[in-house]
């Protein structure tokens, strides 16, 4: 504590202590000095050790909401058994000047961390789970940067992982990447997950979704799994309505059976390497094995990651004779059997759009 001294001028010169009526100003902690030093020493000692033998073993999960105060974080850590006294933990963070700017998120932390390690984790975001959502129909060109950003790893490391020859060999993939086999879903990765481990998890989930009975269906269709995933990826890109997936699949199966080119616009967009709202006539001339206007049969591999519904549609097409379809203005498709009917449907839709 510090108190001002009386003026030496005039009456009272030479007296120690504040003038009569002066107010004392307290500097430092609001608790008494000896008690404050003792608490600070105890907290510093506690911070250099783990939480104690009574702490739970293994890992625990703690969620810190966006904009939460350190008090909330301390209470959450206490509720999950990471700190025995949320009050002392708050005082420790304040004494060490680290009770501000904590990062929100769901943490997965090991029980037994010292207070120093816990505070550092909250301030640096160490241990925050990384949530990544891969929508159905995304290609590697979209998935790679999404994974890299959310995992906090270089894009090059993800690109290398999706070209992993060992993973491709396990899946029997002859194409140079894992395009189509990173299953669309929401994933939660622990802090520090590297690119290869994340890609392995997405591929593992694909294997979980793939049903054993589908292998029997492959033999019935005379198709490989890569064939079906490739067709499913095209269906995924074409379908806007869930109920149309098996019908779109039937159109492509019928064309494959008759030796007709698939003429699927999404494969042309994939060959171009970029998305176009509309495929133009000049785009149909691009030279690529993925251009299904110029090459019959399926392209070499998937053009995106299909969801389970599109895979099932590729395996079990509807029993319909259609060979053509065109998208109407509301997103549904008009299906036709002959080219004449198809041309008439296109003309009607064009007229409707012009109204």
C-alpha positions in Angstrom: 0.0 0.0 0.0 1.0 3.6 -0.5 -0.2 6.7 1.3 0.6 10.3 0.5 2.8 12.3 2.9 1.7 15.6 4.5 3.1 18.8 3.2 6.0 20.3 5.0 4.8 23.9 4.6 2.9 25.5 7.4 1.3 23.9 10.3 2.1 20.3 10.9 5.5 20.3 9.3 7.5 17.2 10.1 4.5 15.0 10.9 4.3 11.7 9.2 1.1 10.2 7.7 -1.6 11.8 5.6 -3.2 15.2 6.5 -6.3 15.1 8.5 -9.3 14.3 6.4 -7.2 12.9 3.4 -8.5 9.7 1.7 -6.2 6.7 1.4 -5.8 5.3 -2.1 -5.2 1.5 -2.2 -3.0 0.2 -5.1 -2.8 -3.5 -6.0 -5.0 -6.5 -5.1 -8.2 -6.0 -3.2 -7.3 -8.6 -0.6 -4.7 -7.9 2.2 -1.1 -8.0 1.1 0.0 -11.1 3.1 -3.1 -13.0 2.0 -2.6 -11.9 -1.6 1.0 -13.0 -1.7 0.1 -16.3 -0.1 -2.7 -17.0 -2.6 -0.6 -16.0 -5.6 2.2 -18.3 -4.4 -0.2 -21.1 -3.9 -1.7 -20.6 -7.3 1.7 -20.5 -9.0 2.6 -23.7 -7.2 -0.6 -25.3 -8.3 0.0 -24.2 -11.9 3.2 -26.2 -12.1 1.6 -29.4 -11.3 -1.4 -31.4 -12.5 -4.8 -31.1 -11.0 -4.2 -33.9 -8.5 -4.6 -37.6 -8.1 -8.4 -37.3 -7.7 -8.7 -35.9 -11.3 -10.5 -38.2 -13.7 -8.4 -40.2 -16.2 -8.4 -40.0 -19.9 -9.9 -37.1 -21.9 -12.9 -34.9 -21.4 -14.9 -32.5 -23.5 -15.5 -28.8 -22.6 -17.5 -26.3 -24.7 -16.7 -22.6 -24.4 -19.5 -20.5 -26.1 -18.7 -17.6 -28.3 -18.1 -14.5 -26.3 -18.0 -16.3 -23.0 -16.2 -14.8 -20.0 -13.3 -16.6 -18.3 -15.7 -17.3 -15.4 -17.8 -19.4 -17.7 -14.7 -21.3 -18.9 -13.6 -21.9 -15.4 -17.0 -23.2 -14.3 -17.1 -25.5 -17.4 -13.6 -26.9 -16.6 -14.7 -27.5 -13.0 -17.9 -29.3 -14.0 -15.8 -31.7 -16.1 -13.2 -32.3 -13.4 -10.3 -30.4 -14.8 -10.0 -27.9 -11.9 -11.1 -28.4 -8.3 -11.7 -24.7 -7.6 -13.0 -22.5 -10.4 -12.5 -19.4 -8.2 -8.9 -20.1 -7.5 -8.4 -20.9 -11.2 -9.9 -17.6 -12.2 -7.6 -15.8 -9.7 -4.6 -17.6 -11.1 -5.5 -16.6 -14.6 -6.0 -13.0 -13.5 -2.8 -12.8 -11.5 -0.8 -14.1 -14.5 -2.6 -11.7 -16.8 -4.2 -14.4 -19.0 -7.9 -14.2 -18.2 -8.8 -12.4 -21.5 -9.1 -13.3 -25.1 -9.9 -17.0 -24.7 -11.1 -18.9 -27.8 -14.5 -20.4 -28.2 -15.1 -23.9 -29.3 -15.4 -27.5 -28.0 -12.2 -28.7 -26.5 -11.0 -32.2 -26.0 -8.4 -32.1 -23.2 -6.5 -34.6 -21.2 -7.3 -34.8 -17.5 -4.3 -34.0 -15.4 -3.1 -30.9 -17.3 -1.6 -28.2 -15.1 -3.4 -24.8 -14.7 -0.7 -23.2 -16.8 -1.4 -25.7 -19.6 -5.2 -25.2 -19.3 -5.0 -21.4 -19.5 -2.6 -21.7 -22.5 -5.0 -24.1 -24.2 -7.9 -21.6 -23.8 -5.9 -18.7 -25.1 -4.4 -20.5 -28.1 -7.3 -22.8 -29.0 -5.2 -25.9 -28.4 -7.5 -28.9 -28.2 -10.4 -27.4 -30.0 -12.2 -29.9 -32.1 -12.3 -29.2 -35.8 -15.7 -29.6 -37.4 -15.7 -30.1 -41.2 -18.8 -30.5 -43.4 -18.5 -32.0 -46.8 -21.7 -31.5 -48.8 -23.0 -34.2 -51.2 -21.8 -33.5 -54.7 -18.5 -31.7 -53.8 -15.5 -32.5 -55.9 -11.9 -32.6 -54.7 -11.4 -29.1 -55.9 -13.8 -28.0 -53.2 -13.0 -30.6 -50.6 -9.2 -30.0 -50.5 -9.3 -26.3 -49.5 -12.2 -26.9 -47.0 -10.2 -29.6 -45.2 -7.0 -27.6 -45.2 -8.7 -24.5 -43.8 -10.6 -26.3 -41.0 -7.7 -28.5 -40.0 -5.2 -25.7 -40.2 -2.9 -27.6 -42.5 -1.3 -26.7 -45.9 -3.4 -27.5 -49.0 -0.5 -29.3 -50.5 -0.6 -31.8 -47.7 -4.2 -32.6 -48.4 -3.6 -32.8 -52.2 -0.8 -35.3 -51.4 -3.1 -37.3 -49.2 -5.9 -37.7 -51.8 -3.3 -39.1 -54.2 -2.0 -41.6 -51.6 -1.3 -44.8 -53.7 -1.7 -47.1 -50.7 -5.3 -45.8 -50.1 -6.1 -46.0 -53.8 -4.7 -49.5 -53.9 -6.9 -50.7 -51.0 -10.0 -49.3 -52.8 -9.0 -50.7 -56.2 -9.1 -47.2 -57.7 -7.3 -46.9 -61.0 -7.7 -43.1 -61.3 -4.9 -40.9 -59.8 -6.9 -39.5 -56.9 -9.5 -40.4 -54.3 -12.2 -38.4 -56.2 -15.6 -39.7 -55.2 -14.4 -41.7 -52.2 -14.3 -38.9 -49.6 -17.8 -39.5 -48.2 -19.9 -36.4 -47.7 -20.9 -35.9 -44.1 -20.0 -33.8 -41.1 -16.8 -34.8 -39.3 -15.3 -33.8 -36.0 -11.5 -34.0 -35.9 -9.4 -33.6 -32.8 -6.9 -30.8 -32.5 -3.7 -31.5 -34.5 -5.2 -34.0 -36.9 -3.1 -34.1 -40.0 -4.2 -34.3 -43.6 -3.6 -38.0 -44.2 -5.4 -39.0 -41.1 -8.4 -36.9 -42.0 -8.5 -38.3 -45.6 -8.3 -41.8 -44.2 -11.3 -41.1 -42.0 -13.4 -39.9 -44.9 -12.5 -43.0 -46.9 -13.1 -45.2 -43.9 -16.6 -43.7 -43.6 -17.2 -44.5 -47.3 -16.3 -48.1 -46.6 -18.8 -48.1 -43.6 -21.6 -46.8 -45.8 -20.9 -49.3 -48.6 -23.2 -52.3 -47.9 -22.0 -55.9 -48.4 -25.1 -56.8 -50.4 -24.2 -54.1 -52.9 -21.3 -56.3 -54.0 -23.8 -58.9 -55.2 -25.7 -56.2 -57.0 -22.4 -55.2 -58.8 -22.2 -58.7 -60.2 -25.8 -58.6 -61.4 -25.1 -55.3 -63.2 -21.8 -56.4 -64.6 -20.2 -53.2 -63.1 -17.3 -52.5 -60.9 -17.6 -50.5 -57.7 -15.7 -47.7 -59.4 -18.3 -47.8 -62.2 -21.1 -47.4 -59.8 -19.5 -44.6 -57.8 -18.7 -42.8 -61.0 -22.4 -43.1 -62.2 -23.6 -42.1 -58.7 -21.4 -39.0 -58.8 -23.1 -37.9 -62.1 -26.5 -38.6 -60.6 -25.6 -36.5 -57.6 -24.7 -33.6 -59.8 -27.8 -33.9 -61.9 -30.6 -34.5 -59.4 -32.4 -31.7 -57.7 -35.3 -33.8 -56.3 -34.6 -36.9 -54.3 -37.4 -38.9 -56.1 -35.8 -38.3 -59.4 -32.5 -40.0 -58.6 -33.6 -43.5 -59.7 -35.2 -42.2 -62.9 -32.0 -40.2 -63.9 -30.1 -43.4 -63.1 -32.4 -45.4 -65.4 -31.7 -42.9 -68.3 -28.0 -43.5 -68.0 -28.3 -47.2 -67.6 -30.5 -47.4 -70.7 -27.9 -45.3 -72.7 -25.0 -47.5 -71.5 -26.9 -50.6 -72.5 -27.6 -49.2 -76.0 -24.1 -47.8 -76.5 -25.3 -44.2 -76.6 -23.1 -41.5 -75.1 -24.2 -40.3 -71.7 -24.1 -36.6 -72.7 -24.0 -35.6 -69.1 -23.3 -31.8 -68.7 -21.6 -32.3 -65.2 -18.9 -34.4 -66.8 -18.1 -31.6 -69.3 -17.9 -29.1 -66.4 -15.5 -31.5 -64.7 -13.4 -31.8 -67.9 -13.3 -27.9 -68.1 -12.0 -27.8 -64.5 -14.5 -25.1 -63.5 -18.2 -24.7 -62.9 -20.4 -23.1 -65.6 -24.0 -22.2 -64.9 -24.7 -23.4 -68.5 -22.7 -25.7 -70.7 -22.3 -24.0 -74.1 -21.9 -25.8 -77.5 -18.3 -24.8 -77.6 -17.7 -26.4 -74.2 -18.8 -29.8 -75.7 -15.7 -29.8 -77.8 -13.2 -30.1 -74.9 -10.9 -33.0 -75.4 -11.1 -35.1 -72.2 -12.0 -38.7 -71.3 -14.5 -37.0 -69.0 -16.4 -35.4 -71.9 -19.3 -37.8 -72.2 -20.5 -36.0 -75.3 -17.4 -37.1 -77.3 -16.8 -40.5 -75.6 -19.2 -43.3 -75.0 -19.4 -45.2 -71.7 -18.6 -44.0 -68.3 -15.8 -41.5 -67.6 -12.6 -42.9 -66.0 -13.8 -42.1 -62.5 -16.1 -40.1 -60.3 -16.5 -36.4 -60.8 -17.6 -35.7 -57.2 -18.5 -37.4 -53.9 -21.9 -39.0 -54.1 -24.1 -39.5 -51.0 -25.7 -42.8 -50.1 -29.0 -42.1 -51.9 -27.2 -41.5 -55.2 -25.1 -44.7 -54.8 -28.3 -46.7 -54.2 -29.9 -45.0 -57.3 -26.9 -46.0 -59.4 -27.3 -49.6 -58.1 -31.1 -49.8 -58.4 -32.4 -47.7 -61.3 -36.1 -47.2 -61.9 -37.7 -49.5 -64.4 -38.5 -46.9 -67.1 -37.7 -46.6 -70.8 -36.5 -43.0 -70.8 -33.4 -42.0 -72.7 -33.6 -38.2 -72.3 -34.3 -35.6 -69.7 -34.1 -31.8 -69.5 -34.4 -29.6 -66.5 -37.5 -27.4 -66.1 -37.4 -23.9 -64.7 -38.5 -25.1 -61.2 -35.7 -27.6 -60.9 -37.6 -30.9 -61.8 -36.8 -32.8 -65.0 -38.9 -33.7 -67.9 -38.1 -37.3 -69.0 -38.8 -38.6 -72.5 -38.2 -41.8 -74.5 -37.6 -40.4 -78.0 -35.5 -37.6 -79.3 -38.5 -36.0 -81.0 -40.3 -35.9 -77.6 -37.2 -34.6 -75.9 -36.8 -31.8 -78.5 -40.4 -30.8 -78.0 -40.0 -30.7 -74.2 -36.9 -28.5 -74.6 -38.8 -26.1 -76.9 -41.7 -25.8 -74.4 -39.4 -25.1 -71.5 -37.6 -22.5 -73.6 -40.9 -20.8 -74.4 -42.0 -20.8 -70.8 -38.7 -19.2 -69.7 -39.2 -16.5 -72.2 -42.6 -15.5 -70.9 
